[in-house]
Amino acid sequence: MQDLSKKLKQLARRSTEADTLVRFLKTRYTNNVRVSHVDLMARKTGLTERQVRDVLQQMQGIGVGSLKLGRRGARTRFEWSFPVTEVARIAVGEELLDDAGWEELEKEWFADALDSDDESSQAEPPLKIFSVPLGGGRFARLELPESYSVQDVEKVKQFLALF
């Protein structure tokens, strides 16, 4: 874990593609994202899929995640080992973590993953369903918990902005 912060910053400084990608990740994602798809990142950044894969391979070499090449119809993706926006903030120089900071971040990340697994085994809350006409007899359907908040709606807006 030594020098992760330094290596991330060097990557973003050394490569315009890496800088473009980490700035996108910093502004367009939330920390609960555990997987990012290469095709989507390419489309949203204006980079080619090859350029995105190259940057992600370098990030994998640094140790912040794992690039999984799509096989049998699965999309090529990057599985994050740390919270994505924290990685991006560090890469653009907004934050610098020492080894202890990285270890703490990693502990929190895995604790959140375990908590979310526990939550998935609980009963689902009642849903409120919204239907949006798209034309041609087609509809988009959105399901939110009945107790949704303004923050929940903001997250949905951020997600939809990716398309």
PyRosetta script that sets phi, psi and omega in degrees:
from pyrosetta import init, pose_from_sequence

init()
pose = pose_from_sequence("MQDLSKKLKQLARRSTEADTLVRFLKTRYTNNVRVSHVDLMARKTGLTERQVRDVLQQMQGIGVGSLKLGRRGARTRFEWSFPVTEVARIAVGEELLDDAGWEELEKEWFADALDSDDESSQAEPPLKIFSVPLGGGRFARLELPESYSVQDVEKVKQFLALF")
pose.set_psi(1, -9.6)
pose.set_omega(1, -177.0)
pose.set_phi(2, -61.6)
pose.set_psi(2, 134.3)
pose.set_omega(2, 174.9)
pose.set_phi(3, 68.6)
pose.set_psi(3, 18.3)
pose.set_omega(3, 177.1)
pose.set_phi(4, -57.3)
pose.set_psi(4, -45.2)
pose.set_omega(4, -178.8)
pose.set_phi(5, -59.5)
pose.set_psi(5, -46.9)
pose.set_omega(5, -178.7)
pose.set_phi(6, -62.2)
pose.set_psi(6, -44.0)
pose.set_omega(6, -178.7)
pose.set_phi(7, -65.0)
pose.set_psi(7, -40.0)
pose.set_omega(7, 177.9)
pose.set_phi(8, -63.5)
pose.set_psi(8, -44.5)
pose.set_omega(8, 179.2)
pose.set_phi(9, -63.5)
pose.set_psi(9, -41.0)
pose.set_omega(9, 178.6)
pose.set_phi(10, -63.0)
pose.set_psi(10, -41.0)
pose.set_omega(10, 179.0)
pose.set_phi(11, -60.2)
pose.set_psi(11, -47.5)
pose.set_omega(11, -178.6)
pose.set_phi(12, -66.5)
pose.set_psi(12, -34.0)
pose.set_omega(12, 178.7)
pose.set_phi(13, -74.3)
pose.set_psi(13, -35.5)
pose.set_omega(13, -174.3)
pose.set_phi(14, -75.7)
pose.set_psi(14, -27.4)
pose.set_omega(14, -170.9)
pose.set_phi(15, -131.6)
pose.set_psi(15, 125.1)
pose.set_omega(15, 177.4)
pose.set_phi(16, -65.9)
pose.set_psi(16, -33.4)
pose.set_omega(16, 178.1)
pose.set_phi(17, -64.2)
pose.set_psi(17, -44.0)
pose.set_omega(17, 179.0)
pose.set_phi(18, -64.2)
pose.set_psi(18, -42.4)
pose.set_omega(18, 178.7)
pose.set_phi(19, -61.1)
pose.set_psi(19, -44.6)
pose.set_omega(19, 178.6)
pose.set_phi(20, -59.8)
pose.set_psi(20, -45.8)
pose.set_omega(20, -177.4)
pose.set_phi(21, -66.2)
pose.set_psi(21, -46.1)
pose.set_omega(21, -177.2)
pose.set_phi(22, -69.1)
pose.set_psi(22, -32.4)
pose.set_omega(22, 176.5)
pose.set_phi(23, -67.4)
pose.set_psi(23, -36.7)
pose.set_omega(23, 174.6)
pose.set_phi(24, -63.2)
pose.set_psi(24, -48.2)
pose.set_omega(24, -178.7)
pose.set_phi(25, -60.5)
pose.set_psi(25, -37.5)
pose.set_omega(25, -178.1)
pose.set_phi(26, -65.0)
pose.set_psi(26, -35.1)
pose.set_omega(26, -173.9)
pose.set_phi(27, -100.0)
pose.set_psi(27, -21.3)
pose.set_omega(27, -170.7)
pose.set_phi(28, -107.5)
pose.set_psi(28, -6.1)
pose.set_omega(28, -176.7)
pose.set_phi(29, -120.1)
pose.set_psi(29, 165.4)
pose.set_omega(29, 171.5)
pose.set_phi(30, -114.2)
pose.set_psi(30, 163.7)
pose.set_omega(30, -175.8)
pose.set_phi(31, -67.5)
pose.set_psi(31, -13.8)
pose.set_omega(31, -179.0)
pose.set_phi(32, -84.4)
pose.set_psi(32, 1.0)
pose.set_omega(32, 176.7)
pose.set_phi(33, -74.9)
pose.set_psi(33, 124.3)
pose.set_omega(33, -179.4)
pose.set_phi(34, -107.6)
pose.set_psi(34, -18.2)
pose.set_omega(34, -179.6)
pose.set_phi(35, -136.3)
pose.set_psi(35, 134.6)
pose.set_omega(35, 176.0)
pose.set_phi(36, -121.9)
pose.set_psi(36, 133.5)
pose.set_omega(36, -178.1)
pose.set_phi(37, -91.4)
pose.set_psi(37, 133.1)
pose.set_omega(37, -175.8)
pose.set_phi(38, -61.0)
pose.set_psi(38, -44.6)
pose.set_omega(38, -177.2)
pose.set_phi(39, -61.8)
pose.set_psi(39, -39.3)
pose.set_omega(39, 179.5)
pose.set_phi(40, -68.4)
pose.set_psi(40, -43.7)
pose.set_omega(40, 178.8)
pose.set_phi(41, -63.0)
pose.set_psi(41, -38.8)
pose.set_omega(41, 179.0)
pose.set_phi(42, -64.2)
pose.set_psi(42, -46.2)
pose.set_omega(42, -178.6)
pose.set_phi(43, -62.1)
pose.set_psi(43, -40.8)
pose.set_omega(43, -175.7)
pose.set_phi(44, -79.7)
pose.set_psi(44, -22.8)
pose.set_omega(44, -178.0)
pose.set_phi(45, -99.4)
pose.set_psi(45, -16.2)
pose.set_omega(45, -175.2)
pose.set_phi(46, 83.6)
pose.set_psi(46, 3.1)
pose.set_omega(46, 175.7)
pose.set_phi(47, -84.7)
pose.set_psi(47, 161.9)
pose.set_omega(47, 173.6)
pose.set_phi(48, -80.9)
pose.set_psi(48, 160.6)
pose.set_omega(48, 177.4)
pose.set_phi(49, -60.3)
pose.set_psi(49, -36.7)
pose.set_omega(49, 178.6)
pose.set_phi(50, -61.5)
pose.set_psi(50, -44.3)
pose.set_omega(50, 179.0)
pose.set_phi(51, -62.8)
pose.set_psi(51, -42.7)
pose.set_omega(51, 178.8)
pose.set_phi(52, -62.8)
pose.set_psi(52, -45.6)
pose.set_omega(52, 179.0)
pose.set_phi(53, -60.2)
pose.set_psi(53, -42.0)
pose.set_omega(53, 179.6)
pose.set_phi(54, -59.7)
pose.set_psi(54, -45.4)
pose.set_omega(54, 178.9)
pose.set_phi(55, -63.6)
pose.set_psi(55, -44.1)
pose.set_omega(55, -178.4)
pose.set_phi(56, -66.4)
pose.set_psi(56, -33.2)
pose.set_omega(56, 175.5)
pose.set_phi(57, -63.5)
pose.set_psi(57, -39.5)
pose.set_omega(57, 177.2)
pose.set_phi(58, -66.8)
pose.set_psi(58, -39.0)
pose.set_omega(58, 177.8)
pose.set_phi(59, -65.4)
pose.set_psi(59, -37.1)
pose.set_omega(59, 176.2)
pose.set_phi(60, -62.0)
pose.set_psi(60, -42.7)
pose.set_omega(60, 177.9)
pose.set_phi(61, -61.5)
pose.set_psi(61, -32.1)
pose.set_omega(61, 177.5)
pose.set_phi(62, -73.0)
pose.set_psi(62, -31.8)
pose.set_omega(62, 176.2)
pose.set_phi(63, 109.1)
pose.set_psi(63, 21.3)
pose.set_omega(63, -178.6)
pose.set_phi(64, -99.3)
pose.set_psi(64, 1.7)
pose.set_omega(64, 179.1)
pose.set_phi(65, 174.3)
pose.set_psi(65, -171.6)
pose.set_omega(65, -176.0)
pose.set_phi(66, -136.4)
pose.set_psi(66, 125.7)
pose.set_omega(66, 178.0)
pose.set_phi(67, -84.5)
pose.set_psi(67, 125.1)
pose.set_omega(67, 179.4)
pose.set_phi(68, -113.6)
pose.set_psi(68, 114.2)
pose.set_omega(68, 179.9)
pose.set_phi(69, -74.4)
pose.set_psi(69, 136.9)
pose.set_omega(69, -178.9)
pose.set_phi(70, -65.0)
pose.set_psi(70, 134.9)
pose.set_omega(70, 178.2)
pose.set_phi(71, -134.3)
pose.set_psi(71, 143.4)
pose.set_omega(71, 174.8)
pose.set_phi(72, 51.1)
pose.set_psi(72, 47.3)
pose.set_omega(72, 176.4)
pose.set_phi(73, 89.7)
pose.set_psi(73, -11.2)
pose.set_omega(73, 177.8)
pose.set_phi(74, -76.3)
pose.set_psi(74, 147.7)
pose.set_omega(74, -178.9)
pose.set_phi(75, -81.1)
pose.set_psi(75, 146.6)
pose.set_omega(75, 173.7)
pose.set_phi(76, -68.3)
pose.set_psi(76, 135.3)
pose.set_omega(76, -171.8)
pose.set_phi(77, -147.4)
pose.set_psi(77, 165.4)
pose.set_omega(77, 176.2)
pose.set_phi(78, -120.6)
pose.set_psi(78, 123.8)
pose.set_omega(78, 179.2)
pose.set_phi(79, -99.7)
pose.set_psi(79, 117.2)
pose.set_omega(79, -173.6)
pose.set_phi(80, -77.8)
pose.set_psi(80, 138.6)
pose.set_omega(80, 174.1)
pose.set_phi(81, -93.0)
pose.set_psi(81, -14.3)
pose.set_omega(81, -179.2)
pose.set_phi(82, -137.7)
pose.set_psi(82, 164.4)
pose.set_omega(82, 177.4)
pose.set_phi(83, -58.7)
pose.set_psi(83, 126.8)
pose.set_omega(83, -171.0)
pose.set_phi(84, -60.2)
pose.set_psi(84, -43.5)
pose.set_omega(84, -177.6)
pose.set_phi(85, -70.4)
pose.set_psi(85, -29.4)
pose.set_omega(85, 175.7)
pose.set_phi(86, -67.4)
pose.set_psi(86, -43.5)
pose.set_omega(86, 177.0)
pose.set_phi(87, -58.2)
pose.set_psi(87, -45.9)
pose.set_omega(87, -178.9)
pose.set_phi(88, -64.9)
pose.set_psi(88, -42.7)
pose.set_omega(88, 179.7)
pose.set_phi(89, -62.2)
pose.set_psi(89, -39.6)
pose.set_omega(89, 178.9)
pose.set_phi(90, -67.5)
pose.set_psi(90, -41.3)
pose.set_omega(90, -178.9)
pose.set_phi(91, -62.8)
pose.set_psi(91, -34.8)
pose.set_omega(91, -180.0)
pose.set_phi(92, -90.3)
pose.set_psi(92, 5.3)
pose.set_omega(92, 172.7)
pose.set_phi(93, 87.1)
pose.set_psi(93, 13.0)
pose.set_omega(93, 179.7)
pose.set_phi(94, -79.5)
pose.set_psi(94, -17.9)
pose.set_omega(94, -176.0)
pose.set_phi(95, -151.1)
pose.set_psi(95, 147.4)
pose.set_omega(95, 177.6)
pose.set_phi(96, -132.0)
pose.set_psi(96, 123.3)
pose.set_omega(96, -179.7)
pose.set_phi(97, -111.2)
pose.set_psi(97, 140.5)
pose.set_omega(97, 170.8)
pose.set_phi(98, -87.9)
pose.set_psi(98, -177.5)
pose.set_omega(98, -178.0)
pose.set_phi(99, -57.2)
pose.set_psi(99, -41.2)
pose.set_omega(99, -179.9)
pose.set_phi(100, -63.7)
pose.set_psi(100, -38.4)
pose.set_omega(100, 178.0)
pose.set_phi(101, -64.1)
pose.set_psi(101, -41.9)
pose.set_omega(101, 177.9)
pose.set_phi(102, -64.2)
pose.set_psi(102, -41.7)
pose.set_omega(102, -179.8)
pose.set_phi(103, -63.3)
pose.set_psi(103, -41.4)
pose.set_omega(103, 178.3)
pose.set_phi(104, -64.2)
pose.set_psi(104, -43.1)
pose.set_omega(104, 178.8)
pose.set_phi(105, -61.2)
pose.set_psi(105, -42.0)
pose.set_omega(105, 179.4)
pose.set_phi(106, -64.7)
pose.set_psi(106, -41.9)
pose.set_omega(106, 178.4)
pose.set_phi(107, -61.0)
pose.set_psi(107, -46.1)
pose.set_omega(107, 179.2)
pose.set_phi(108, -61.4)
pose.set_psi(108, -42.1)
pose.set_omega(108, -178.5)
pose.set_phi(109, -59.7)
pose.set_psi(109, -48.3)
pose.set_omega(109, -179.1)
pose.set_phi(110, -71.8)
pose.set_psi(110, -33.6)
pose.set_omega(110, 176.0)
pose.set_phi(111, -63.5)
pose.set_psi(111, -41.9)
pose.set_omega(111, 176.9)
pose.set_phi(112, -62.2)
pose.set_psi(112, -39.3)
pose.set_omega(112, 179.5)
pose.set_phi(113, -63.7)
pose.set_psi(113, -42.0)
pose.set_omega(113, 178.5)
pose.set_phi(114, -66.1)
pose.set_psi(114, -41.2)
pose.set_omega(114, 177.6)
pose.set_phi(115, -61.0)
pose.set_psi(115, -41.8)
pose.set_omega(115, -178.2)
pose.set_phi(116, -68.8)
pose.set_psi(116, -31.5)
pose.set_omega(116, 175.2)
pose.set_phi(117, -65.7)
pose.set_psi(117, -40.7)
pose.set_omega(117, 178.2)
pose.set_phi(118, -63.1)
pose.set_psi(118, -40.7)
pose.set_omega(118, -179.0)
pose.set_phi(119, -63.8)
pose.set_psi(119, -34.7)
pose.set_omega(119, -176.5)
pose.set_phi(120, -68.7)
pose.set_psi(120, -22.0)
pose.set_omega(120, -179.9)
pose.set_phi(121, -84.1)
pose.set_psi(121, -10.3)
pose.set_omega(121, 179.5)
pose.set_phi(122, -81.3)
pose.set_psi(122, 162.6)
pose.set_omega(122, 178.9)
pose.set_phi(123, -65.1)
pose.set_psi(123, 143.7)
pose.set_omega(123, 179.8)
pose.set_phi(124, -76.3)
pose.set_psi(124, 142.9)
pose.set_omega(124, 178.8)
pose.set_phi(125, -72.9)
pose.set_psi(125, 161.7)
pose.set_omega(125, 176.1)
pose.set_phi(126, -60.4)
pose.set_psi(126, 145.8)
pose.set_omega(126, -175.7)
pose.set_phi(127, -109.3)
pose.set_psi(127, 148.4)
pose.set_omega(127, 170.1)
pose.set_phi(128, -107.3)
pose.set_psi(128, 128.2)
pose.set_omega(128, -174.3)
pose.set_phi(129, -109.2)
pose.set_psi(129, 129.3)
pose.set_omega(129, 177.5)
pose.set_phi(130, -113.6)
pose.set_psi(130, 137.8)
pose.set_omega(130, 179.7)
pose.set_phi(131, -122.3)
pose.set_psi(131, 130.3)
pose.set_omega(131, -177.8)
pose.set_phi(132, -118.5)
pose.set_psi(132, 121.5)
pose.set_omega(132, 177.9)
pose.set_phi(133, -70.0)
pose.set_psi(133, 132.6)
pose.set_omega(133, 179.6)
pose.set_phi(134, -103.0)
pose.set_psi(134, -13.2)
pose.set_omega(134, -176.1)
pose.set_phi(135, 102.2)
pose.set_psi(135, 159.1)
pose.set_omega(135, 179.9)
pose.set_phi(136, 62.3)
pose.set_psi(136, 27.3)
pose.set_omega(136, 179.3)
pose.set_phi(137, 77.0)
pose.set_psi(137, 9.0)
pose.set_omega(137, -179.4)
pose.set_phi(138, -100.8)
pose.set_psi(138, 150.6)
pose.set_omega(138, 179.6)
pose.set_phi(139, -135.3)
pose.set_psi(139, 147.3)
pose.set_omega(139, 169.6)
pose.set_phi(140, -101.8)
pose.set_psi(140, 142.1)
pose.set_omega(140, -176.7)
pose.set_phi(141, -121.6)
pose.set_psi(141, 133.6)
pose.set_omega(141, 179.0)
pose.set_phi(142, -125.8)
pose.set_psi(142, 127.6)
pose.set_omega(142, 178.6)
pose.set_phi(143, -113.4)
pose.set_psi(143, 126.3)
pose.set_omega(143, 176.8)
pose.set_phi(144, -127.4)
pose.set_psi(144, 151.6)
pose.set_omega(144, 174.4)
pose.set_phi(145, -60.0)
pose.set_psi(145, 147.1)
pose.set_omega(145, 179.7)
pose.set_phi(146, -56.5)
pose.set_psi(146, -28.0)
pose.set_omega(146, -178.3)
pose.set_phi(147, -96.1)
pose.set_psi(147, 34.3)
pose.set_omega(147, -177.5)
pose.set_phi(148, -65.6)
pose.set_psi(148, 154.7)
pose.set_omega(148, -177.5)
pose.set_phi(149, -117.9)
pose.set_psi(149, 173.7)
pose.set_omega(149, 176.2)
pose.set_phi(150, -61.1)
pose.set_psi(150, -37.7)
pose.set_omega(150, 178.5)
pose.set_phi(151, -63.8)
pose.set_psi(151, -38.2)
pose.set_omega(151, 177.2)
pose.set_phi(152, -61.9)
pose.set_psi(152, -43.7)
pose.set_omega(152, 179.9)
pose.set_phi(153, -64.2)
pose.set_psi(153, -39.2)
pose.set_omega(153, 177.7)
pose.set_phi(154, -61.6)
pose.set_psi(154, -40.9)
pose.set_omega(154, 178.3)
pose.set_phi(155, -63.6)
pose.set_psi(155, -40.4)
pose.set_omega(155, 177.8)
pose.set_phi(156, -64.0)
pose.set_psi(156, -42.5)
pose.set_omega(156, 177.8)
pose.set_phi(157, -60.4)
pose.set_psi(157, -42.6)
pose.set_omega(157, 178.7)
pose.set_phi(158, -63.6)
pose.set_psi(158, -41.2)
pose.set_omega(158, 179.2)
pose.set_phi(159, -63.4)
pose.set_psi(159, -47.4)
pose.set_omega(159, -178.8)
pose.set_phi(160, -65.3)
pose.set_psi(160, -29.2)
pose.set_omega(160, 178.8)
pose.set_phi(161, -66.3)
pose.set_psi(161, -17.3)
pose.set_omega(161, 178.8)
pose.set_phi(162, -72.0)
pose.set_psi(162, -16.8)
pose.set_omega(162, -175.2)
pose.set_phi(163, -96.9)
pose.dump_pdb("model.pdb")
